[in-house]
């Protein structure tokens, strides 16, 4: 059984994080359990979930772009060196301390809708990441289902060979008894010995093929103890043939509405268009509002005026010659004012609007717009190619399924005919009307028909599963 996958699926490495199941404890896996385990533990899928987290973080960044920016700063400085002594008026080496503090608030009033576009893009990026995960899951489902059905096919082939071996052993004993009784020639016994040896060899080959199929499937699930790995006895009868009632165009229309790879391609177009709008918004004027509050504190001593004063003559009145006196208040050194009082006395406010109009930036904006336009066209072509690939895949899968159904029905008719021929040859051989060679030939043809029927059956089942996945049937219903 073969399936068509995307190129990256061929190189898909199913390495899982779990350490497998403990040795000595047999685990029987159903198809659904194998699929769920693969989907939950595939490393590439788990890495893709990190992309969702990145996109969600980018969304929080975009939401934060609507909020004002608030920053507070403060500094404390020591000034050591030559400064004027306030008491003597002389320059001396003194140490003074100052504290400055400020709060700044800024808000975008208009930025060419960049904030809105960033939020839109982040939402689209989240969608794209989720679609990518679903697309990977769909590929994993097909890959695991193919490996599982291959193992089931080999198991049933083994059961068939084992059943044939038992029948051959019975026929060999009967032939031996008839040869000993002189009913059949000794050559028939030699022929049956060869048939029995061949049948035993076929059982060994079937056992090896079944074991290799189990090992391949176990490796996909990282089950290290292959001997303790078993697949469940599930009934995989041919079902779901009603999907072939749909036409390929109906299947394509259905797939276009639900397939994750198509949704991903559509979302990539929207992301590219949003990036183009963002590139254009950079050329728009930016209007921002700002406000700042600041104050300072000094820890130096200060001269303060007291209530004591002296009258100092200033001169005489020219008309009366009276003496003019002026009070001169005494001053004293006092410690610095309380911090809260200084904050109130020395505070200041600054607010306003800032307008930035882009005029020329070396054609960077213009070239960025051109690049984003190209990217929009690129994503549109990628979407068209994705649709064409999907149409081709569905038409191919549809025709493959119809061909598999015809092959299965033909194999079924061949098996029925070969079974009748085998039964007839067996009856003739038992009564001596046919020799061992004729019987062995009928048996060989019957076994070949059984093998062809089994292979056609599981090939048909798998191809139906592919169509069901295209049609949108959930993984747990496959």
Secondary structure, DSSP 8 states (H G I E B T S, - for coil): ------HHHHT----BSS----TT--EEE-HHHHHHHHHHHBHHHHHHHHHHHHHHHHHHHHHHTTS-EEEEEEEEEEEEEEEE-TTT--EEEEEEEEEEEEEEEEEEEESTTHHHHHHHHHHHHHHHHHHHHHHHHHHHHHHHHHHHHHHHHHHHHHHHHHHHHHHHHHHHHHHHHHHHTTSS-HHHHHHHHHHHHHHHHHHHHHHHHHHHHHHHHHHHHT---GGGEEE---------GGGGGS-HHHHHHHHHHH-HHHHHHHHHHHHHHHHHHHHHHTTS-EEEEEEEEEEEEE-S-EEEEEEEEEEEEEEE-TTT--EEEEEEEEEEEE----HHHHHHHH-EEEEEEEEE----STTHHHHHHHHHHHHHHHHHHHHHHHHHHHHHHHHHHHHHHHHHHHHHHHHHHHHHHHHHHHHHHHHHHHTTSS-HHHHHHHHHHHHHHHHHHHHHHHHHHHHHHHHHHHHT--GGG-
